[in-house]
Every structure is written in structure tokens, then in C-alpha cells.
């Protein structure tokens, strides 16, 4: 997923610098970090998420298709399944 997102940013003319990538990787892999993604917090609390606005948009820009097996497609499928389950629970 990291490689897909980086390649997508590069194709769009927004190549992250090595320093920015190193900083981001450090934050994302620090086991002692108290930082969490807002979408993760929303998932954990059963709140609505922005699957289409965040991962769906990145997937569309990446050139991958939903269901093609890329990590972005897998992440998107998981988030859409969460949204569908949440919608079912809300109607019951």
C-alpha cells in the first residue's frame, strides 16, 4: 500500500522527498507512538468513515481497479464491507 500511494503521488506530480518519507515511516512504525489515524479511531468506535473520500479516491488515482488484488483495493474492500455492516446495524 505504501508503494502504491507513493507511486500515485509521484504520477500526480507530488513526489514526496526522501526526508518526508523517512519522517512518515518513522511516525507510522514507532511502537511507542500515541498517534493514531482518525479513520482507525472511527472504525474502533463504530463511527462513520470516509472510505470513498480517502482510500477510494487514492485507488481511483492509482490506476488500480477495485478487486484487482492491490493493497489499496483490499483496503478499500475492507472499508466498504465495514460501511455495509454498519448500515445494516443502523437499520435493525
N, C-alpha and C positions, 0 to 999 in steps of 0.2 A: 504494500500500500504506500509506503514511504517513497519508493522508486516511482510508482505511478503518479503520485502527487507532485513530486519534483519534476518529472518529465512534462507533466501537464503545465506546470508553472513556466517551465523553460520555453515550451512551444508558444505560450501566450505572451512571451517577451518579458517575463518576470522571474528570471533565473535567480534563485537565492544564492547569496555569496557563501563561500565556504565557512566564513565566520558565523553567519546566521544559521547555517545548517548545523554546525557544531554546537552552537548555543541551544538550539531547539532540541537536538538529540540529547544533550546533557539534561535539559529540563524533563524531557519525556522518559528518560531511563533512570532517573535518580530515585532509588527505592525509598529514600528518606524525604522526598518532596511532599509537601502538603497540597500541591496544586492538583486540581482535577478539572477535566473538561466539563463545561456546563451541560453538554449533552449527556455525559455519563451521569452527572448528578440527577438530571431529569429522568433518565432511564431507571436509576436506582429508586427514585421516589414515585415512579409510575406517572410522571407528568408527560404532557405533550412534548414532542421533539420536532426538529426541523429537518427531517431526513431528505426531503426534496431540495430544500434550500441550501443545504451544506453538502452532503455526500452525493445526492442526485445531480446537483449542478457540476460538481467535480467529475463525476462519472461521465456526464454528457460532454464536458470539455476534454476529457481524456481520450475520447475516441473508442473507448471500450463500450460494449453493449451489456445491458442487464442480462445476466445469465451466461456470460462468456467465461466465467471462472476466474476473472481477475480479482484481486483482493478488494478493489473498490466495488466491484459488482457483488461480491459476497457480503461486504459490509452493508451495502445498500439493501440487499435482500433481507438481511437480518433486521435492519431498522424498519423496513416496510412490514415485516412479519410482526414486529413489536407494535407498530401502529394499528395493524388489523386486529390484533388481540386486544389492544386497549380499547378500540372502538366497539368490539363485541361486548366487552365487560361493561362499557358505559351504557349500552342499550338493554342490558339484562337487569 
